[in-house]
Amino acid sequence: MLVLNEMITDEEIRELDDKYSSWGDTVHYSKNPKIFATCEGSYIYDSNDTPYLDLQMMYSSCNFGYKNKRITNAVIHQMNTLPQLTPKFLHRYKALLSKKMADLIEERFNEKGRMHFNVGGAQATEDAIKIVRNYTKRNGFFAFQGGYHGRTIGATALTSSFRYRERYGHFADRANFVPFPYCFRCPYGMKCENCNHFCIKQFARNFESEYKAIYDPKTNECEFKAFIAEPILGTGGYIEAPSWYFKELKEILDAYDIMLVVDEVQMGMYRTGKLWAIENYNVVPDVMTFAKSITNGMNPLSGLWAKEKYIAPDVFTPGSAHSTYCTNPIGIRAAHEVISIVEEEQNDFEREIPRKSAKFMEGLNFLKNKYACIGDVGGIGFALRIELTQNDGFTPNRKLCDAIQEEGLKGDLNYKGKRCGLVLNNGGFYKNIVTLVPQLYITDEQIDMAIELLDQLFSRLTR
Ligand SMILES: Cc1ncc(COP(=O)(O)O)c(C=O)c1O
């Protein structure tokens, strides 16, 4: 038992937080936030040491498992050598990390570029906005309905939910939001078997006439000079675009000189079985942001890669973007270790993630056949989803989605005679999608356990 538990109960922790912390963060979405004490591998443990199989992994920040020993040891070494440094000075791991990442990206995209670091996904979005504005001298972005890019003011302007802007004044730079190709619920009411790529054709029609309000055919200038896109919607419900979508989108963007900024904050770092989710679509971005699992959820670090012409030293000049913490040695060292793991294990990831993903999907299809409230299952790699519906297989069922998460957190499920819990997250346009985000090293047995625990939850809640 932790020493902490001898001094303070879970109830007292909640009371203190209610009284002394802002309720503006997301903890207070819940009246009774769950408290956890320790973690290891695929599990987090409550104060009674009950294990909870975690299928959200800090919103996809811990792809390499909780308390990954290699990363922890690298961070401890950094703590004991150079834990702090003013960002105007260099330290070896910053340069090494830049080289390793730029090389890995060049291998995949056959493009030279540079790395720029900051802390947090939203800040990476902010820096991407700066790269675009600096190069194009325009503010306008396209973004997806259902997209999420962070909650700073600039990132909020590119995030579709009005809920995040509602109380903060007028957003002059609010993006032009484009429907995401969510085929199960096609925004145009089409069926993918015979849609003939209707959504991308609709996007192309924006450039037919000046009266479509975004483009001047006389000058070939578009008011929106970049499109920020998650290749697979994260917060939007782990929804993948059809295989042809991004190639066709990029052709249109290139024709009108519009940059593609890919947000890999949630789907990068092998979440989809590829280092970057956009690789699934054979498209090369102009700018690409990353965060979360770049440090495996340790000391924050985020950043972006941009093609050389957008980020060359004479274009993105010294001091263009900065935070006191932007090259903090502990975050950089954690990221350096993560990238070393990627270099060494990339072949294993590329073989094992699709295999285990297929096993997981088999279990999800078994559940779909068993429970009428599962309208759809899908995803790529370890970015999987269960879409919960009424028994008609289509009408979104948010209530069940909320209930299943709460039930999993009770910690009273049973696996092979042992008490345990299940940690799930939800997303989607109707908040009715259970998103499944295991660590990349999840074992075959833990996948069986996940399906068994989901089965127990569905059978409890749909009886
Ligand atoms: C796709 C995407 N972009 C940006 C962000 C913002 O990252 P952060 O929460 O670190 O600011 C998130 C966070 O969930 C995200 O999923």
The ligand as an SDF file (V2000), in Angstrom:
LIG
                    3D

 16 16  0  0  0  0  0  0  0  0999 V2000
   -5.1700   15.2360  -32.7770 C   0  0  0  0  0  0  0  0  0  0  0  0
   -4.8240   16.0870  -31.5870 C   0  0  0  0  0  0  0  0  0  0  0  0
   -4.2020   17.2600  -31.7780 N   0  0  0  0  0  0  0  0  0  0  0  0
   -3.8810   18.0670  -30.7550 C   0  0  0  0  0  0  0  0  0  0  0  0
   -4.1820   17.7030  -29.4640 C   0  0  0  0  0  0  0  0  0  0  0  0
   -3.8210   18.6160  -28.3280 C   0  0  0  0  0  0  0  0  0  0  0  0
   -2.7950   18.0440  -27.5780 O   0  0  0  0  0  0  0  0  0  0  0  0
   -2.5720   18.5190  -26.0560 P   0  0  0  0  0  0  0  0  0  0  0  0
   -3.7150   17.9690  -25.2720 O   0  0  0  0  0  0  0  0  0  0  0  0
   -1.2480   17.9190  -25.6650 O   0  0  0  0  0  0  0  0  0  0  0  0
   -2.5450   20.0100  -26.0700 O   0  0  0  0  0  0  0  0  0  0  0  0
   -4.8140   16.4840  -29.2130 C   0  0  0  0  0  0  0  0  0  0  0  0
   -5.1670   16.0700  -27.8540 C   0  0  0  0  0  0  0  0  0  0  0  0
   -5.9130   15.1550  -27.5920 O   0  0  0  0  0  0  0  0  0  0  0  0
   -5.1570   15.6580  -30.3030 C   0  0  0  0  0  0  0  0  0  0  0  0
   -5.7800   14.4830  -30.1400 O   0  0  0  0  0  0  0  0  0  0  0  0
  1  2  1  0
  2  3  1  0
  2 15  2  0
  3  4  2  0
  4  5  1  0
  5  6  1  0
  5 12  2  0
  6  7  1  0
  7  8  1  0
  8  9  2  0
  8 10  1  0
  8 11  1  0
 12 13  1  0
 12 15  1  0
 13 14  2  0
 15 16  1  0
M  END
$$$$
